[in-house]
Amino acid sequence: MAPKNTQTGRKDWQEVPRDPRPEDLGYDVADWEVVRARKDDRGHLMFLPENEDMLRDEAFIVADTGSVCDVIDRI
């Protein structure tokens, strides 16, 4: 049996715009730089925040190139 607040949660989601702004979802928009770990277009990509203070807080991502896609290509 579903919890009592399931209907409330569903109603909240139904009221969210189809294309919400990231800030409305609780995201902080930040600029990131993409760096290839190898010059031959293989290997890993590093995503580094342009704000150096974030980097000091260990805000970075290392990902295999096969795990990354351009969102524009997915639309």
DRENVEX-853357 format. One record per atom (N, C-alpha, C): residue in three letters; chain; atom name; y, x, z. Coordinates in nm, 3 decimals, decimal comma, padded with zeros to 5 digits. Last residue first. Layout:
N
(r "ALA"; "A"; "CA"; (Y; X; Z))
...
END
This chain:
75
(r "ILE"; "A"; "N"; (01,538; 01,807; -02,788))
(r "ILE"; "A"; "CA"; (01,600; 01,673; -02,801))
(r "ILE"; "A"; "C"; (01,548; 01,605; -02,925))
(r "ARG"; "A"; "N"; (01,452; 02,065; -02,782))
(r "ARG"; "A"; "CA"; (01,364; 01,962; -02,726))
(r "ARG"; "A"; "C"; (01,418; 01,822; -02,740))
(r "ASP"; "A"; "N"; (01,650; 02,234; -02,864))
(r "ASP"; "A"; "CA"; (01,532; 02,223; -02,950))
(r "ASP"; "A"; "C"; (01,440; 02,110; -02,905))
(r "ILE"; "A"; "N"; (01,823; 02,224; -02,646))
(r "ILE"; "A"; "CA"; (01,865; 02,162; -02,772))
(r "ILE"; "A"; "C"; (01,746; 02,142; -02,866))
(r "VAL"; "A"; "N"; (01,694; 02,385; -02,461))
(r "VAL"; "A"; "CA"; (01,693; 02,240; -02,441))
(r "VAL"; "A"; "C"; (01,733; 02,169; -02,570))
(r "ASP"; "A"; "N"; (01,485; 02,641; -02,550))
(r "ASP"; "A"; "CA"; (01,622; 02,595; -02,562))
(r "ASP"; "A"; "C"; (01,619; 02,442; -02,553))
(r "CYS"; "A"; "N"; (01,244; 02,754; -02,311))
(r "CYS"; "A"; "CA"; (01,281; 02,694; -02,439))
(r "CYS"; "A"; "C"; (01,427; 02,657; -02,435))
(r "VAL"; "A"; "N"; (01,001; 02,952; -02,151))
(r "VAL"; "A"; "CA"; (01,142; 02,920; -02,168))
(r "VAL"; "A"; "C"; (01,165; 02,860; -02,305))
(r "SER"; "A"; "N"; (00,751; 03,052; -02,138))
(r "SER"; "A"; "CA"; (00,783; 02,946; -02,042))
(r "SER"; "A"; "C"; (00,926; 02,894; -02,058))
(r "GLY"; "A"; "N"; (00,733; 03,267; -02,304))
(r "GLY"; "A"; "CA"; (00,663; 03,145; -02,343))
(r "GLY"; "A"; "C"; (00,693; 03,027; -02,253))
(r "THR"; "A"; "N"; (00,864; 03,470; -02,162))
(r "THR"; "A"; "CA"; (00,934; 03,407; -02,275))
(r "THR"; "A"; "C"; (00,865; 03,278; -02,320))
(r "ASP"; "A"; "N"; (00,845; 03,438; -01,810))
(r "ASP"; "A"; "CA"; (00,780; 03,479; -01,934))
(r "ASP"; "A"; "C"; (00,848; 03,405; -02,049))
(r "ALA"; "A"; "N"; (01,120; 03,502; -01,590))
(r "ALA"; "A"; "CA"; (01,027; 03,410; -01,656))
(r "ALA"; "A"; "C"; (00,968; 03,473; -01,781))
(r "VAL"; "A"; "N"; (01,300; 03,525; -01,300))
(r "VAL"; "A"; "CA"; (01,228; 03,606; -01,398))
(r "VAL"; "A"; "C"; (01,122; 03,515; -01,458))
(r "ILE"; "A"; "N"; (01,614; 03,448; -01,162))
(r "ILE"; "A"; "CA"; (01,487; 03,397; -01,213))
(r "ILE"; "A"; "C"; (01,430; 03,499; -01,309))
(r "PHE"; "A"; "N"; (01,815; 03,458; -00,863))
(r "PHE"; "A"; "CA"; (01,782; 03,503; -00,997))
(r "PHE"; "A"; "C"; (01,646; 03,446; -01,034))
(r "ALA"; "A"; "N"; (01,966; 03,502; -00,586))
(r "ALA"; "A"; "CA"; (01,962; 03,392; -00,683))
(r "ALA"; "A"; "C"; (01,941; 03,450; -00,821))
(r "GLU"; "A"; "N"; (01,999; 03,666; -00,362))
(r "GLU"; "A"; "CA"; (01,869; 03,661; -00,430))
(r "GLU"; "A"; "C"; (01,856; 03,540; -00,522))
(r "ASP"; "A"; "N"; (02,255; 03,696; -00,284))
(r "ASP"; "A"; "CA"; (02,176; 03,598; -00,208))
(r "ASP"; "A"; "C"; (02,040; 03,576; -00,271))
(r "ARG"; "A"; "N"; (02,352; 03,857; -00,480))
(r "ARG"; "A"; "CA"; (02,325; 03,919; -00,350))
(r "ARG"; "A"; "C"; (02,243; 03,826; -00,261))
(r "LEU"; "A"; "N"; (02,396; 03,661; -00,667))
(r "LEU"; "A"; "CA"; (02,292; 03,760; -00,691))
(r "LEU"; "A"; "C"; (02,254; 03,830; -00,561))
(r "MET"; "A"; "N"; (02,616; 03,532; -00,559))
(r "MET"; "A"; "CA"; (02,489; 03,459; -00,570))
(r "MET"; "A"; "C"; (02,374; 03,556; -00,590))
(r "ASP"; "A"; "N"; (02,811; 03,729; -00,591))
(r "ASP"; "A"; "CA"; (02,771; 03,688; -00,456))
(r "ASP"; "A"; "C"; (02,640; 03,612; -00,457))
(r "GLU"; "A"; "N"; (02,851; 03,737; -00,866))
(r "GLU"; "A"; "CA"; (02,778; 03,847; -00,802))
(r "GLU"; "A"; "C"; (02,734; 03,812; -00,659))
(r "ASN"; "A"; "N"; (02,812; 03,499; -01,095))
(r "ASN"; "A"; "CA"; (02,877; 03,517; -00,966))
(r "ASN"; "A"; "C"; (02,795; 03,620; -00,887))
(r "GLU"; "A"; "N"; (02,632; 03,481; -01,297))
(r "GLU"; "A"; "CA"; (02,751; 03,560; -01,322))
(r "GLU"; "A"; "C"; (02,829; 03,585; -01,194))
(r "PRO"; "A"; "N"; (02,286; 03,517; -01,223))
(r "PRO"; "A"; "CA"; (02,411; 03,443; -01,208))
(r "PRO"; "A"; "C"; (02,530; 03,535; -01,234))
(r "LEU"; "A"; "N"; (02,035; 03,583; -01,462))
(r "LEU"; "A"; "CA"; (02,118; 03,637; -01,354))
(r "LEU"; "A"; "C"; (02,248; 03,557; -01,344))
(r "PHE"; "A"; "N"; (01,721; 03,575; -01,568))
(r "PHE"; "A"; "CA"; (01,838; 03,490; -01,562))
(r "PHE"; "A"; "C"; (01,917; 03,532; -01,439))
(r "MET"; "A"; "N"; (01,522; 03,764; -01,777))
(r "MET"; "A"; "CA"; (01,583; 03,756; -01,644))
(r "MET"; "A"; "C"; (01,708; 03,671; -01,656))
(r "LEU"; "A"; "N"; (01,214; 03,737; -01,943))
(r "LEU"; "A"; "CA"; (01,358; 03,714; -01,944))
(r "LEU"; "A"; "C"; (01,405; 03,711; -01,800))
(r "HIS"; "A"; "N"; (00,948; 03,960; -02,045))
(r "HIS"; "A"; "CA"; (01,011; 03,863; -01,957))
(r "HIS"; "A"; "C"; (01,162; 03,852; -01,982))
(r "GLY"; "A"; "N"; (00,793; 04,003; -02,363))
(r "GLY"; "A"; "CA"; (00,806; 04,033; -02,222))
(r "GLY"; "A"; "C"; (00,877; 03,923; -02,146))
(r "ARG"; "A"; "N"; (00,979; 04,047; -02,668))
(r "ARG"; "A"; "CA"; (00,860; 04,009; -02,593))
(r "ARG"; "A"; "C"; (00,884; 04,040; -02,446))
(r "ASP"; "A"; "N"; (01,184; 04,155; -02,817))
(r "ASP"; "A"; "CA"; (01,175; 04,009; -02,807))
(r "ASP"; "A"; "C"; (01,047; 03,961; -02,740))
(r "ASP"; "A"; "N"; (01,199; 04,432; -02,776))
(r "ASP"; "A"; "CA"; (01,124; 04,382; -02,892))
(r "ASP"; "A"; "C"; (01,100; 04,230; -02,888))
(r "LYS"; "A"; "N"; (01,322; 04,523; -02,545))
(r "LYS"; "A"; "CA"; (01,406; 04,512; -02,666))
(r "LYS"; "A"; "C"; (01,333; 04,446; -02,783))
(r "ARG"; "A"; "N"; (01,266; 04,356; -02,234))
(r "ARG"; "A"; "CA"; (01,225; 04,449; -02,339))
(r "ARG"; "A"; "C"; (01,308; 04,424; -02,464))
(r "ALA"; "A"; "N"; (01,393; 04,174; -02,077))
(r "ALA"; "A"; "CA"; (01,340; 04,292; -02,010))
(r "ALA"; "A"; "C"; (01,293; 04,398; -02,110))
(r "ARG"; "A"; "N"; (01,697; 04,019; -02,163))
(r "ARG"; "A"; "CA"; (01,558; 04,047; -02,199))
(r "ARG"; "A"; "C"; (01,514; 04,176; -02,133))
(r "VAL"; "A"; "N"; (01,898; 03,804; -01,978))
(r "VAL"; "A"; "CA"; (01,874; 03,943; -02,014))
(r "VAL"; "A"; "C"; (01,727; 03,958; -02,047))
(r "VAL"; "A"; "N"; (02,147; 03,564; -01,956))
(r "VAL"; "A"; "CA"; (02,006; 03,587; -01,987))
(r "VAL"; "A"; "C"; (01,990; 03,730; -02,039))
(r "GLU"; "A"; "N"; (02,359; 03,453; -01,696))
(r "GLU"; "A"; "CA"; (02,341; 03,544; -01,809))
(r "GLU"; "A"; "C"; (02,191; 03,564; -01,830))
(r "TRP"; "A"; "N"; (02,508; 03,145; -01,598))
(r "TRP"; "A"; "CA"; (02,403; 03,245; -01,584))
(r "TRP"; "A"; "C"; (02,395; 03,328; -01,711))
(r "ASP"; "A"; "N"; (02,735; 02,949; -01,416))
(r "ASP"; "A"; "CA"; (02,710; 03,024; -01,538))
(r "ASP"; "A"; "C"; (02,608; 03,133; -01,510))
(r "ALA"; "A"; "N"; (02,658; 02,638; -01,255))
(r "ALA"; "A"; "CA"; (02,693; 02,780; -01,249))
(r "ALA"; "A"; "C"; (02,661; 02,845; -01,383))
(r "VAL"; "A"; "N"; (02,690; 02,337; -01,083))
(r "VAL"; "A"; "CA"; (02,687; 02,400; -01,213))
(r "VAL"; "A"; "C"; (02,735; 02,545; -01,199))
(r "ASP"; "A"; "N"; (02,486; 02,209; -00,843))
(r "ASP"; "A"; "CA"; (02,608; 02,286; -00,859))
(r "ASP"; "A"; "C"; (02,598; 02,361; -00,992))
(r "TYR"; "A"; "N"; (02,348; 01,882; -00,814))
(r "TYR"; "A"; "CA"; (02,343; 02,017; -00,868))
(r "TYR"; "A"; "C"; (02,481; 02,081; -00,868))
(r "GLY"; "A"; "N"; (02,347; 01,617; -00,742))
(r "GLY"; "A"; "CA"; (02,347; 01,715; -00,635))
(r "GLY"; "A"; "C"; (02,339; 01,859; -00,683))
(r "LEU"; "A"; "N"; (02,380; 01,438; -00,938))
(r "LEU"; "A"; "CA"; (02,243; 01,457; -00,892))
(r "LEU"; "A"; "C"; (02,232; 01,563; -00,783))
(r "ASP"; "A"; "N"; (02,643; 01,461; -01,003))
(r "ASP"; "A"; "CA"; (02,601; 01,335; -00,943))
(r "ASP"; "A"; "C"; (02,458; 01,343; -00,890))
(r "GLU"; "A"; "N"; (02,646; 01,706; -01,131))
(r "GLU"; "A"; "CA"; (02,706; 01,698; -00,999))
(r "GLU"; "A"; "C"; (02,664; 01,570; -00,927))
(r "PRO"; "A"; "N"; (02,536; 01,642; -01,382))
(r "PRO"; "A"; "CA"; (02,459; 01,722; -01,286))
(r "PRO"; "A"; "C"; (02,514; 01,714; -01,144))
(r "ARG"; "A"; "N"; (02,578; 01,300; -01,473))
(r "ARG"; "A"; "CA"; (02,637; 01,433; -01,463))
(r "ARG"; "A"; "C"; (02,556; 01,513; -01,361))
(r "PRO"; "A"; "N"; (02,319; 01,113; -01,643))
(r "PRO"; "A"; "CA"; (02,408; 01,141; -01,529))
(r "PRO"; "A"; "C"; (02,464; 01,281; -01,537))
(r "ASP"; "A"; "N"; (02,238; 00,917; -01,862))
(r "ASP"; "A"; "CA"; (02,277; 01,057; -01,879))
(r "ASP"; "A"; "C"; (02,372; 01,096; -01,765))
(r "ARG"; "A"; "N"; (02,188; 00,666; -01,759))
(r "ARG"; "A"; "CA"; (02,085; 00,731; -01,841))
(r "ARG"; "A"; "C"; (02,113; 00,880; -01,860))
(r "PRO"; "A"; "N"; (02,293; 00,628; -01,414))
(r "PRO"; "A"; "CA"; (02,319; 00,626; -01,558))
(r "PRO"; "A"; "C"; (02,209; 00,702; -01,634))
(r "VAL"; "A"; "N"; (02,105; 00,453; -01,170))
(r "VAL"; "A"; "CA"; (02,155; 00,583; -01,215))
(r "VAL"; "A"; "C"; (02,180; 00,576; -01,366))
(r "GLU"; "A"; "N"; (01,979; 00,219; -01,106))
(r "GLU"; "A"; "CA"; (02,125; 00,216; -01,111))
(r "GLU"; "A"; "C"; (02,186; 00,348; -01,158))
(r "GLN"; "A"; "N"; (01,714; 00,282; -01,088))
(r "GLN"; "A"; "CA"; (01,754; 00,194; -01,197))
(r "GLN"; "A"; "C"; (01,906; 00,190; -01,214))
(r "TRP"; "A"; "N"; (01,711; 00,429; -00,851))
(r "TRP"; "A"; "CA"; (01,689; 00,498; -00,979))
(r "TRP"; "A"; "C"; (01,733; 00,412; -01,097))
(r "ASP"; "A"; "N"; (01,755; 00,221; -00,665))
(r "ASP"; "A"; "CA"; (01,851; 00,332; -00,676))
(r "ASP"; "A"; "C"; (01,836; 00,403; -00,810))
(r "LYS"; "A"; "N"; (01,522; 00,072; -00,705))
(r "LYS"; "A"; "CA"; (01,651; 00,012; -00,739))
(r "LYS"; "A"; "C"; (01,757; 00,121; -00,756))
(r "ARG"; "A"; "N"; (01,334; 00,253; -00,603))
(r "ARG"; "A"; "CA"; (01,326; 00,212; -00,744))
(r "ARG"; "A"; "C"; (01,459; 00,154; -00,790))
(r "GLY"; "A"; "N"; (01,417; 00,261; -00,334))
(r "GLY"; "A"; "CA"; (01,419; 00,381; -00,416))
(r "GLY"; "A"; "C"; (01,417; 00,348; -00,564))
(r "THR"; "A"; "N"; (01,366; -00,008; -00,262))
(r "THR"; "A"; "CA"; (01,501; 00,046; -00,253))
(r "THR"; "A"; "C"; (01,515; 00,170; -00,340))
(r "GLN"; "A"; "N"; (01,089; -00,018; -00,295))
(r "GLN"; "A"; "CA"; (01,174; -00,104; -00,378))
(r "GLN"; "A"; "C"; (01,318; -00,054; -00,377))
(r "THR"; "A"; "N"; (01,006; 00,160; -00,096))
(r "THR"; "A"; "CA"; (00,978; 00,188; -00,237))
(r "THR"; "A"; "C"; (01,069; 00,107; -00,328))
(r "ASN"; "A"; "N"; (01,026; 00,106; 00,171))
(r "ASN"; "A"; "CA"; (01,148; 00,152; 00,103))
(r "ASN"; "A"; "C"; (01,125; 00,186; -00,044))
(r "LYS"; "A"; "N"; (00,769; 00,040; 00,254))
(r "LYS"; "A"; "CA"; (00,869; -00,068; 00,239))
(r "LYS"; "A"; "C"; (00,992; -00,023; 00,161))
(r "PRO"; "A"; "N"; (00,511; 00,216; 00,066))
(r "PRO"; "A"; "CA"; (00,604; 00,200; 00,178))
(r "PRO"; "A"; "C"; (00,710; 00,095; 00,148))
(r "ALA"; "A"; "N"; (00,222; 00,054; -00,081))
(r "ALA"; "A"; "CA"; (00,346; 00,132; -00,094))
(r "ALA"; "A"; "C"; (00,434; 00,111; 00,028))
(r "MET"; "A"; "N"; (-00,118; 00,083; 00,000))
(r "MET"; "A"; "CA"; (00,000; 00,000; 00,000))
(r "MET"; "A"; "C"; (00,126; 00,088; 00,000))
END
